[in-house]
Every structure is written in structure tokens, then in C-alpha cells.
Amino acid sequence: MTHTTCELMWVRQLLTEVGFTEASPMQLWCDNHAAIHISSNPVFHERTKHIEVDCHFVREKMQQGLISTCHVKTGEQLADIFTKSLGNVRVQYLCNKLGMIDIYALT
């Protein structure tokens, strides 16, 4: 989530420099409920006392209203095609959801 937040902040700055200003927070989709709750909850519990500085960065951007976190089901996580080894059926499903086409397919 931290790396994506950094990229979102970079894109927001780039768009601001070009002249696009959007006041609404950018949505950060995550398939991990625990990560979403830890990043949005300012209260630390015994089980979360050893989290890294990265979590504080995401929480700070959420409190500033620059990003908002949303949950996406693991089965609907489109990033899996770029990060995991998947079977043929799953790859075809995700390619279809992303709007990707096979330019070499017979028409």
C-alpha cells in the first residue's frame, strides 16, 4: 500500500503541475482487510505495535484526505495478473476484465 500511495502522490503532483486539480481523494484498492484497518486506525494495539513507518505514511495521507482505501475481493484483484503465476482460465478472465485483446488472434 505504501508504494502505491507514493505513486498516487506522484501522479497527483504531476496532474497539479499540468493544471488538473481534483479535490476528492484518490482511491486505493486493497484485498487485505487487516491492512486497511491498521492503516486507517490511529489507535495502536499490542498486536500492531511493531508495524513499520510505511503504515504511518499511508495513514497520514488518509488523514490529509489525499487517498481513501477501499476493499476489493481477492478474486477480483486485477493486479494478480502482474504479480502471480496464474492458470490459463484465470489469465483469460483478468485480461478480459482489463480490456486486453490478443492482437495475434484470428479474426
C-alpha positions in Angstrom: 0.0 0.0 0.0 2.9 2.3 0.7 4.5 2.0 -2.7 1.1 2.6 -4.4 0.5 5.6 -2.1 3.8 7.1 -3.2 2.9 6.6 -6.8 -0.5 8.1 -6.3 1.1 11.2 -4.7 3.5 11.5 -7.7 0.6 11.3 -10.1 -1.4 13.8 -8.1 1.6 16.2 -8.1 2.1 15.7 -11.9 -1.6 16.4 -12.6 -1.5 19.5 -10.4 1.6 20.8 -12.3 -0.2 20.3 -15.6 -3.2 22.2 -14.4 -5.7 19.5 -13.3 -6.8 19.9 -9.7 -9.1 17.4 -8.1 -10.2 17.8 -4.5 -11.6 14.3 -4.0 -9.3 11.6 -2.5 -7.7 9.1 -4.8 -9.0 5.5 -4.2 -6.5 2.9 -3.1 -8.0 -0.6 -3.5 -6.6 -3.4 -1.3 -7.7 -7.0 -0.8 -6.4 -7.2 2.8 -8.9 -6.2 5.5 -6.3 -6.1 8.2 -4.0 -3.8 6.2 -6.9 -1.4 5.6 -7.9 -1.3 9.3 -4.4 -0.9 10.5 -3.7 2.0 8.1 -6.9 3.8 9.0 -7.0 3.2 12.7 -4.8 5.7 14.7 -5.0 3.6 17.9 -2.3 1.0 18.3 -2.9 -2.3 20.0 -0.4 -4.8 21.3 -0.6 -6.8 18.1 0.2 -3.8 15.9 3.0 -2.1 17.9 5.8 -3.3 15.6 4.5 -2.0 12.3 6.8 -0.1 10.1 7.0 3.6 9.3 5.2 2.7 6.0 1.9 2.4 7.8 2.2 5.9 9.3 2.8 7.3 5.8 -0.4 5.7 4.4 -2.3 6.8 7.5 -1.0 10.4 7.1 -2.2 10.6 3.5 -5.6 9.3 4.5 -5.9 11.9 7.3 -4.9 14.6 4.8 -7.8 13.5 2.6 -5.5 12.6 -0.3 -6.3 8.9 -0.5 -9.1 6.7 0.6 -8.9 2.9 1.0 -11.4 0.5 -0.4 -11.7 -3.2 -0.2 -11.7 -5.4 -3.3 -12.3 -9.2 -3.2 -9.3 -11.3 -3.7 -10.9 -13.0 -6.7 -11.4 -9.6 -8.3 -7.9 -8.3 -7.8 -6.7 -7.3 -11.3 -3.1 -6.8 -10.2 -2.8 -10.5 -9.7 -2.0 -10.9 -13.4 1.1 -8.8 -13.0 2.3 -10.3 -9.7 1.3 -14.0 -9.6 1.6 -17.2 -11.6 -1.9 -17.9 -12.7 -3.7 -20.6 -14.7 -4.9 -20.1 -18.2 -8.6 -19.6 -17.2 -7.7 -17.0 -14.6 -5.3 -15.2 -17.0 -8.1 -15.0 -19.7 -10.6 -13.7 -17.1 -8.3 -11.0 -15.9 -7.3 -10.0 -19.4 -10.9 -9.7 -20.3 -11.6 -7.5 -17.2 -8.6 -5.3 -18.1 -9.9 -5.0 -21.7 -6.8 -6.5 -23.1 -7.0 -8.2 -26.6 -4.8 -10.6 -28.4 -3.6 -8.8 -31.5 -2.4 -12.1 -33.0 -5.8 -13.9 -32.6 -7.5 -14.9 -35.8 -10.5 -12.7 -36.6 
